[in-house]
Amino acid sequence: MSGQAISRRFLSNISEKSNILALFEHLPGVFFLVKDVQGRFVAGNRALRERLGAPDLDDFLGRTDADFVPDHLVRAFREDDAQVLRSGRPIVNRLESWLDEQRQLQWFLTTKLPVRGRDGRPIGVMAVIRRQEDGRSPQAVGESAAAVSYVRANLRRSLTTREIARAVGSSERNLHRKLLRTLGLTPHELILRERTEAAAHRLATSDDPIASVALAHGFCDQSAFTRHFRQRTGLTPRLFRLRHHGQA
């Protein structure tokens, strides 16, 4: 079945059809998409398609995240989609890495909601992605964004929840609660995810030894790095590097 046929079949089953798709064509700086339960794109505004490198609908419909973004991000996106489909509840303003104008990874805010069919059951996921404005103060973007910035600036160091909370002017309890609400992460998991993402970028863009990459990103040794990296990407650091370079 072609991508356009998948899209038409999916959209015909949405309980409340309107001009939603047309609306998102006219909102600057906003990227909009709809996926079915298999993770295939069934709709997306032009801004999104152009950012992914597939402005033509024929090159976009029916494809998945794996066709456009780095492998180490696909797993996180699919986990979020599965959570929305399973729970039927939205994820609101989650900080996620996505592609900027140069197709480099930067922080964006993502909101995902279930798409319901005529019988009321979730049949897909819709998402709105918008850029986190780098020029705003940590207070403007919230304690979660400030915590992310602090962790990113201190990846080489051993960090504790107490230190991060103090750095952003929060208590440990409040920081834990706000990170869970906005990112779906505990402070500990935030640290590990940030380290893993930064390390993945280094693996993909350098020939540095894996042990050196591990130490440079706050992991105590290569064994611990490999364990955490595989838990969050599904690949060992070595296989990730080989696949990124088209060698596996």
C-alpha positions as CSV (number, residue, x, y, z in Angstrom):
1,M,0.0,0.0,0.0
2,S,1.4,3.4,-1.0
3,G,2.1,6.1,1.5
4,Q,-0.7,8.3,0.3
5,A,-3.2,5.3,0.4
6,I,-2.1,4.7,4.1
7,S,-2.6,8.4,4.8
8,R,-6.1,8.6,3.3
9,R,-7.2,5.4,5.0
10,F,-6.0,6.6,8.4
11,L,-7.4,10.1,8.1
12,S,-10.8,8.8,7.0
13,N,-11.1,7.0,10.4
14,I,-10.4,10.1,12.6
15,S,-13.5,10.8,14.7
16,E,-13.4,14.6,14.2
17,K,-12.1,15.8,10.8
18,S,-11.6,19.5,10.3
19,N,-9.1,21.9,8.9
20,I,-6.5,21.0,11.5
21,L,-4.0,20.0,8.9
22,A,-4.4,23.2,7.0
23,L,-4.1,25.3,10.1
24,F,-0.6,24.0,10.9
25,E,0.6,25.0,7.4
26,H,0.2,28.7,8.5
27,L,1.9,28.6,12.0
28,P,5.5,29.8,11.7
29,G,8.1,27.9,13.7
30,V,5.7,25.0,14.4
31,F,6.2,21.4,13.1
32,F,3.2,19.2,13.0
33,L,2.9,15.4,12.3
34,V,0.5,12.5,12.6
35,K,1.6,8.8,12.8
36,D,-0.4,5.6,12.8
37,V,0.1,2.8,15.4
38,Q,2.9,1.4,13.3
39,G,4.8,4.7,13.5
40,R,4.2,5.5,9.9
41,F,3.8,9.2,9.0
42,V,0.3,9.8,7.7
43,A,0.3,13.6,7.8
44,G,2.8,16.4,8.3
45,N,3.0,20.1,7.6
46,R,5.4,21.5,5.0
47,A,7.7,22.9,7.6
48,L,8.2,19.4,9.1
49,R,8.7,17.7,5.8
50,E,11.3,20.3,4.7
51,R,13.1,19.9,8.0
52,L,13.3,16.2,7.5
53,G,14.4,16.6,3.9
54,A,11.3,15.2,2.3
55,P,9.2,18.2,1.2
56,D,7.3,16.1,-1.4
57,L,4.4,14.2,0.2
58,D,5.3,11.1,-1.8
59,D,8.7,10.9,-0.1
60,F,7.2,11.4,3.3
61,L,3.9,9.5,3.7
62,G,4.2,6.0,4.9
63,R,7.8,6.4,6.2
64,T,8.9,6.4,9.8
65,D,11.3,8.3,12.1
66,A,14.0,5.8,11.3
67,D,14.1,7.1,7.8
68,F,15.0,10.6,8.8
69,V,16.6,11.0,12.3
70,P,19.7,9.4,14.0
71,D,19.1,5.8,15.2
72,H,19.8,6.7,18.8
73,L,16.8,9.0,18.9
74,V,14.3,6.7,17.2
75,R,14.0,4.5,20.3
76,A,13.1,7.4,22.6
77,F,10.5,8.7,20.1
78,R,8.9,5.2,19.8
79,E,8.7,4.8,23.6
80,D,6.9,8.2,23.9
81,D,4.5,7.2,21.1
82,A,3.8,3.9,22.8
83,Q,3.1,5.6,26.1
84,V,0.6,8.0,24.5
85,L,-1.1,5.1,22.7
86,R,-1.2,2.9,25.8
87,S,-2.4,5.5,28.3
88,G,-4.5,7.6,26.0
89,R,-3.0,10.7,27.8
90,P,-0.9,13.5,26.2
91,I,2.7,14.3,26.8
92,V,3.0,18.1,27.1
93,N,6.0,20.3,26.4
94,R,8.6,17.6,26.7
95,L,12.1,18.7,26.0
96,E,13.6,16.5,23.3
97,S,16.4,16.6,20.9
98,W,15.4,17.2,17.3
99,L,16.9,18.7,14.1
100,D,17.7,22.4,13.7
101,E,18.1,24.2,10.3
102,Q,21.6,22.6,9.9
103,R,20.2,19.2,10.9
104,Q,22.2,19.3,14.1
105,L,20.6,18.1,17.3
106,Q,19.1,20.9,19.5
107,W,16.5,21.1,22.2
108,F,12.9,21.4,21.1
109,L,9.6,21.2,23.0
110,T,7.3,18.4,21.9
111,T,3.6,17.8,22.7
112,K,2.1,14.5,21.7
113,L,-1.6,13.6,21.9
114,P,-3.5,10.4,20.9
115,V,-5.5,10.4,17.7
116,R,-8.8,8.6,18.3
117,G,-10.8,6.7,15.8
118,R,-14.6,6.7,15.4
119,D,-14.9,4.1,18.2
120,G,-12.9,6.4,20.6
121,R,-9.8,4.2,20.7
122,P,-6.4,5.6,20.0
123,I,-5.3,4.8,16.4
124,G,-2.3,7.0,16.2
125,V,-0.3,9.9,17.6
126,M,-0.2,13.6,16.6
127,A,2.7,15.8,17.7
128,V,3.6,19.5,17.7
129,I,7.3,20.4,17.9
130,R,8.6,23.9,18.4
131,R,12.0,25.3,19.2
132,Q,13.0,26.0,22.7
133,E,14.1,29.7,22.5
134,D,17.8,29.7,23.6
135,G,17.7,33.4,24.4
136,R,15.1,33.1,27.2
137,S,16.3,32.9,30.8
138,P,16.1,29.7,32.8
139,Q,13.2,31.1,34.7
140,A,11.3,31.6,31.5
141,V,11.7,28.1,30.3
142,G,11.3,26.6,33.7
143,E,13.4,24.7,36.2
144,S,13.4,21.6,34.0
145,A,15.1,23.4,31.1
146,A,17.5,25.0,33.6
147,A,18.4,21.6,35.0
148,V,19.0,20.2,31.5
149,S,21.3,23.1,30.7
150,Y,23.2,22.6,34.0
151,V,23.6,18.8,33.3
152,R,24.8,19.5,29.7
153,A,27.4,21.9,31.0
154,N,28.8,19.5,33.5
155,L,28.7,16.1,31.8
156,R,32.3,15.2,32.8
157,R,31.6,15.6,36.5
158,S,29.9,13.4,39.0
159,L,26.5,15.1,39.6
160,T,23.9,14.6,42.3
161,T,20.2,15.7,42.5
162,R,21.1,18.0,45.4
163,E,23.7,19.8,43.3
164,I,21.4,20.2,40.3
165,A,18.5,21.4,42.5
166,R,20.7,23.9,44.2
167,A,22.0,25.2,40.9
168,V,18.5,25.9,39.6
169,G,17.1,27.2,42.8
170,S,14.9,24.3,43.7
171,S,14.5,21.7,46.3
172,E,15.4,18.1,45.5
173,R,11.8,17.0,45.8
174,N,10.4,19.8,43.6
175,L,13.1,19.2,41.0
176,H,12.3,15.4,40.9
177,R,8.6,16.2,40.6
178,K,9.0,18.8,37.8
179,L,11.4,16.6,35.8
180,L,9.0,13.7,35.9
181,R,6.1,15.9,34.8
182,T,7.9,17.8,32.0
183,L,10.4,15.2,30.8
184,G,9.2,11.9,32.1
185,L,12.6,11.5,33.7
186,T,14.1,11.3,37.2
187,P,17.2,13.5,37.8
188,H,19.4,10.4,37.6
189,E,17.9,9.3,34.3
190,L,18.3,12.8,32.9
191,I,22.0,12.7,33.7
192,L,22.4,9.3,32.0
193,R,20.4,10.3,29.0
194,E,22.3,13.5,28.5
195,R,25.6,11.8,28.8
196,T,24.5,9.1,26.4
197,E,23.2,11.5,23.8
198,A,26.4,13.6,23.9
199,A,28.5,10.5,23.8
200,A,26.5,9.2,20.8
201,H,27.2,12.5,18.9
202,R,30.9,12.1,19.6
203,L,30.9,8.5,18.5
204,A,29.2,9.6,15.2
205,T,31.5,12.5,14.5
206,S,34.9,11.4,15.7
207,D,37.3,8.5,15.7
208,D,38.1,8.9,19.4
209,P,38.6,5.6,21.2
210,I,35.4,4.4,22.9
211,A,37.1,4.4,26.3
212,S,38.1,8.0,25.8
213,V,34.5,8.9,24.9
214,A,33.2,7.2,28.0
215,L,35.5,9.1,30.3
216,A,34.9,12.4,28.6
217,H,31.2,12.1,29.2
218,G,31.2,11.2,32.9
219,F,31.2,7.4,32.8
220,C,33.5,5.7,35.2
221,D,34.8,3.1,32.6
222,Q,34.0,1.6,29.2
223,S,32.1,-1.3,30.7
224,A,29.6,1.0,32.5
225,F,29.4,3.2,29.4
226,T,28.5,0.2,27.2
227,R,25.9,-1.0,29.6
228,H,24.1,2.4,29.9
229,F,24.5,3.2,26.2
230,R,22.9,-0.1,25.2
231,Q,20.0,0.3,27.6
232,R,19.1,3.7,26.1
233,T,19.9,3.1,22.4
234,G,19.6,-0.6,21.9
235,L,23.1,-0.8,20.6
236,T,26.6,-1.0,21.9
237,P,28.8,2.0,21.3
238,R,30.9,0.1,18.8
239,L,27.9,-1.1,16.8
240,F,26.3,2.4,17.0
241,R,29.4,3.9,15.5
242,L,29.6,1.2,12.7
243,R,25.9,1.7,11.8
244,H,26.2,5.4,11.8
245,H,29.1,5.2,9.3
246,G,27.2,2.6,7.2
247,Q,29.6,-0.2,8.1
248,A,27.1,-2.6,9.8
